[in-house]
Amino acid sequence: MATQAILRLLISEYGVALRLPAGSNQIAAHIAQETGLAQGTLLGILNGSTERINENTRRRLADFFNRVAVPQIQAVWLSSPSVAEFEAQRAQSSVIPLTMPTEYRPMAAALQNWLCGVHIAYRYSLDFIDTGDVAREVVYIWNNDSVLQFRMSFVNPSGGEVGPVHYHEGPVLLVGRTAVLIGMNVEPKTAQHEYDRARIIFIDHDHGGGDTHDCKIGLMTSTRPRRDHAPCTASTILLRAQWKISPALLDRLMVSGTVIRSMPETIEKDFGTAHASLIRLFLDNRPAGYPIEPELEPYVKSGPRPERVLRLDTERFATHMRHILTDVVANDAICAPFKENWVAQMQG
């Protein structure tokens, strides 16, 4: 029976997260207690003796599994004539189901104050790797019904001009100590597909450590637009906005705060010259043992041989970046998107 197979499929996918017991009788009793449905009705479905279920039963079952299901299950899908049709309905929802860790929702609740909010991101531009240009982008992370989501702005320079602002959007996965932001931008069919891009950002969330509440560093992996479309990875700094941003201002901040420009100009305008060496070091993040400029040497540990893996020094970042942020916020001569004086910049 299709109804039986669909219900057992959902139990196999979400049973652990919903803490379902073993055995049909125990499962039926547990779901009955949680949904208000009759235990006999549920046993009939599980045993295959019930061929069809009414709308009320479908709705309550969908509500039960939607406590953990991603994507959300529509009640009408439970009346599909086959498992294949049910899976097709899920696929047509424009969302690919991901297997979430069973502790995802408790982790999301524990980390939302650390992750959620508006962040200004800095990284080397993947468009012009040889120039050292820096991309400054805006990241907004929010809790969408216990599933963390994010939106991140970006621009593609073309002929020396910065084009319109586009956006990557997607979920934030939490796996162990890692927060993974998976974003895609897919333009309408009538638009140019050169902006169809994907990017993934990996961050060690350190269980919401206090030193990194406002300052985070991660690795962003994507591909270069146009040209060779080569996969690339860039060290990426995220600084929490230190001012309250309304939904109306957020849209304006996404546009005004997103730009690609030279490294010296970015450091001078957003951080001041006093912090240039460290900001450059965080963005460079050359593997340990490789040659560096004299002004960076005091902050780099020497090793017996060069590393072959691009590995972030998260301890060094957590030690220095929060002090830099405090100093920059207190400096009225500096205007940056993570500071409240950026409002006047937007209005100007």
C-alpha positions in Angstrom: 0.0 0.0 0.0 1.3 3.4 -0.9 0.1 5.1 2.3 1.9 2.5 4.4 5.1 2.8 2.4 5.1 6.6 2.6 4.5 6.6 6.3 7.3 4.1 6.9 9.6 6.2 4.6 9.0 9.2 6.8 9.6 7.2 9.9 12.9 6.0 8.6 14.0 9.5 7.6 12.8 11.4 10.7 12.3 8.8 13.4 15.6 9.5 15.2 15.1 13.2 15.2 11.5 12.8 16.5 12.7 10.2 19.1 10.3 7.5 17.9 10.5 4.2 19.6 11.0 0.8 17.9 8.1 -1.4 16.8 4.8 -0.6 15.1 2.7 -0.7 18.3 5.1 1.6 20.1 5.4 4.0 17.2 1.6 4.2 16.7 1.1 4.9 20.4 3.8 7.6 20.4 2.4 9.4 17.3 -1.2 9.1 18.6 -0.1 10.8 21.8 1.6 13.6 19.9 -1.1 14.2 17.3 -4.4 13.2 18.9 -5.0 10.6 16.3 -6.4 7.2 17.2 -3.7 4.5 17.8 -5.8 2.1 15.8 -5.9 4.4 12.8 -2.1 4.6 12.8 -1.6 0.9 13.3 -3.9 0.3 10.3 -1.7 2.5 8.2 1.5 1.0 9.4 0.2 -2.6 8.9 -1.2 -1.8 5.4 -4.8 -2.5 6.2 -5.8 1.2 5.7 -5.8 2.1 2.0 -6.8 5.7 2.3 -6.5 8.4 5.0 -8.7 11.4 5.4 -7.7 15.0 5.3 -7.6 15.4 9.1 -5.2 12.4 9.4 -3.0 13.7 6.6 -2.8 17.2 8.1 -2.0 16.0 11.6 0.7 13.6 10.3 2.2 16.3 8.1 2.3 18.7 11.1 4.0 16.0 13.2 6.8 15.2 10.7 7.2 18.9 9.9 8.7 19.4 13.3 11.9 18.2 11.8 11.2 17.7 8.0 13.2 19.8 5.5 11.6 20.6 3.1 8.2 20.9 4.8 5.7 18.1 3.9 2.4 19.1 2.3 -0.5 17.1 3.7 -1.9 16.4 0.3 1.3 14.6 -0.7 0.5 11.8 1.8 -2.3 10.7 -0.5 0.1 10.1 -3.4 -0.6 6.8 -5.2 3.1 5.7 -4.8 6.3 6.4 -3.0 7.8 7.6 -6.4 4.9 10.1 -6.8 5.4 11.3 -3.2 9.2 11.8 -3.8 8.4 13.6 -7.1 6.1 16.0 -5.2 8.9 16.8 -2.7 11.3 17.3 -5.6 8.9 19.7 -7.3 8.9 21.9 -4.2 12.1 23.5 -5.5 13.9 22.3 -2.4 16.4 19.4 -2.2 16.0 17.5 1.0 19.1 17.3 3.1 19.8 14.8 5.9 20.1 17.1 8.9 21.9 16.0 12.1 19.4 14.9 14.7 20.6 17.6 17.0 20.3 20.4 14.4 17.4 22.2 15.9 18.8 22.3 19.5 22.1 23.5 18.0 20.3 26.2 15.9 18.5 27.4 19.0 21.8 27.5 21.0 23.8 29.2 18.2 21.2 31.6 16.7 22.4 34.6 18.8 26.0 33.9 17.7 25.1 33.4 14.0 21.9 35.4 13.3 22.1 39.0 12.3 23.8 41.2 9.7 27.5 40.8 9.0 29.9 42.6 6.7 32.1 40.2 4.8 35.6 40.9 3.5 37.6 38.6 1.1 39.8 38.7 -1.9 37.8 39.1 -5.1 37.7 35.9 -7.1 37.3 37.9 -10.3 40.7 39.5 -10.4 43.0 37.2 -8.3 46.2 38.7 -9.6 45.2 42.3 -8.6 44.6 41.8 -4.9 41.2 43.5 -5.1 38.9 42.9 -2.1 35.2 42.1 -2.2 33.1 43.6 0.6 29.7 42.0 0.9 26.7 41.9 3.3 25.5 38.7 4.9 22.1 38.4 6.6 21.4 35.2 8.7 18.0 34.5 10.3 16.1 31.7 12.0 13.3 30.5 9.7 11.1 28.2 11.8 14.1 26.6 13.5 16.0 26.3 10.2 18.8 28.9 9.8 18.9 30.6 6.4 21.2 33.3 4.9 21.3 35.8 2.2 24.6 37.3 0.9 25.2 40.0 -1.7 27.7 40.0 -4.4 28.7 42.0 -7.6 30.5 41.0 -10.7 32.8 43.7 -12.1 32.5 44.1 -15.9 34.8 46.3 -18.0 36.1 48.1 -14.9 32.6 49.0 -13.7 30.8 47.3 -10.8 27.5 45.8 -12.0 24.2 45.4 -10.1 24.0 43.6 -6.8 23.0 39.9 -6.8 22.3 37.5 -4.0 23.3 34.1 -2.9 20.6 32.4 -0.7 20.5 29.1 1.1 20.5 27.1 4.4 23.0 27.2 7.2 23.9 23.6 8.2 25.3 22.8 11.7 27.5 19.7 11.8 29.6 19.2 14.9 31.7 22.3 15.4 31.1 23.5 11.8 28.6 26.0 10.5 28.2 25.6 6.7 26.5 28.3 4.6 25.4 26.9 1.3 24.2 29.6 -1.1 23.1 29.7 -4.7 22.1 32.5 -7.1 20.1 31.5 -10.2 18.9 34.3 -12.4 15.6 34.2 -14.3 15.7 32.4 -17.6 15.6 35.7 -19.5 18.7 36.9 -17.7 22.4 36.2 -18.5 23.6 33.0 -16.9 27.0 34.4 -16.0 25.5 35.3 -12.6 24.4 31.8 -11.9 26.8 31.0 -9.1 27.2 28.9 -5.9 29.3 29.4 -2.9 30.0 27.6 0.4 31.4 29.2 3.6 32.8 27.0 6.4 33.1 28.5 9.9 34.2 27.0 13.2 31.4 28.1 15.4 33.2 27.1 18.6 29.9 26.5 20.4 29.1 30.3 20.2 32.4 31.5 21.7 32.2 35.0 23.2 35.4 36.2 21.5 33.9 35.5 18.1 30.4 36.7 18.6 31.0 39.9 16.5 34.1 38.7 14.6 34.2 35.5 12.5 36.6 34.0 10.0 35.9 31.2 7.5 36.8 29.8 4.2 34.6 30.6 1.2 34.8 28.2 -1.8 33.3 29.1 -5.2 34.3 29.4 -8.8 35.6 32.4 -10.8 33.0 34.0 -13.0 33.5 33.9 -16.8 37.1 33.3 -17.8 38.2 29.8 -16.7 35.5 29.2 -14.0 38.3 27.7 -11.9 37.3 26.6 -8.3 38.8 29.0 -5.7 39.0 29.4 -2.0 39.3 32.7 -0.1 39.8 33.5 3.6 36.6 35.5 4.6 36.1 37.8 7.5 32.6 38.5 8.9 32.0 41.4 11.2 28.7 41.8 12.9 27.0 45.2 12.2 27.3 47.2 15.4 24.0 49.1 14.8 20.3 48.2 14.6 19.2 47.6 11.1 15.6 47.7 10.1 14.3 45.6 7.2 14.0 48.8 5.0 17.6 49.7 5.8 18.9 46.2 5.2 18.0 46.3 1.5 19.8 49.7 1.2 22.8 48.3 3.2 23.0 45.3 0.9 23.4 47.7 -2.1 25.5 50.4 -0.6 27.8 48.1 1.3 28.7 45.7 -1.6 31.7 46.7 -3.6 35.0 45.4 -5.1 38.0 47.7 -4.8 41.7 47.6 -4.1 43.2 46.2 -0.8 44.8 49.5 0.3 41.6 51.4 -0.3 39.5 48.9 1.6 41.8 48.9 4.6 42.2 52.6 4.7 38.5 53.4 4.5 37.1 50.7 6.6 39.8 50.0 9.3 42.3 52.8 9.2 46.0 52.5 8.5 46.9 51.3 12.0 45.3 47.9 11.5 46.4 47.4 7.9 49.0 44.7 8.5 46.7 42.4 10.5 43.7 42.8 8.2 45.9 42.0 5.3 47.3 38.9 7.2 43.7 37.6 7.8 42.8 38.0 4.2 46.1 36.6 2.8 46.3 33.6 5.2 49.2 32.2 3.3 50.1 28.6 4.5 52.6 28.6 7.4 56.2 28.6 6.2 55.7 30.6 3.0 57.5 34.0 2.5 55.7 37.0 3.9 56.4 40.7 4.1 58.4 42.1 7.1 55.5 44.0 8.6 53.5 40.7 8.9 56.3 38.6 10.5 55.5 39.5 14.2 52.1 37.9 13.9 53.1 34.7 12.1 54.4 31.5 13.8 57.4 30.0 12.0 57.3 26.3 11.2 59.9 23.7 10.2 58.5 23.5 6.6 55.7 25.1 4.6 52.2 23.8 5.0 50.5 22.4 1.9 47.0 23.1 3.2 45.3 26.4 3.5 44.3 26.3 7.2 42.9 29.3 9.1 44.6 30.5 12.3 41.4 30.9 14.2 43.1 31.6 17.5 45.2 34.5 16.1 42.0 36.0 14.6 40.0 35.7 17.8 42.8 37.2 19.8 43.2 40.3 17.6 40.1 41.0 15.6 37.7 41.9 18.4 40.2 44.6 19.7 40.5 45.9 16.1 36.7 46.1 15.9 36.4 47.9 19.2 39.0 50.4 18.1 37.5 51.0 14.7 34.0 51.5 16.1 35.3 54.1 18.6 37.1 56.0 15.8 34.7 58.6 14.4 36.9 59.3 11.5 36.3 55.9 10.1 33.0 55.2 8.2 32.3 51.5 7.5 29.1 49.5 6.9 29.4 47.8 10.3 29.3 51.2 12.0 26.2 53.3 12.7 27.7 56.3 10.8 27.1 54.3 7.6 23.5 55.5 7.7 24.7 59.0 6.8 26.8 57.5 4.0 23.7 55.8 2.6 21.7 58.9 2.8 24.5 60.9 1.1 
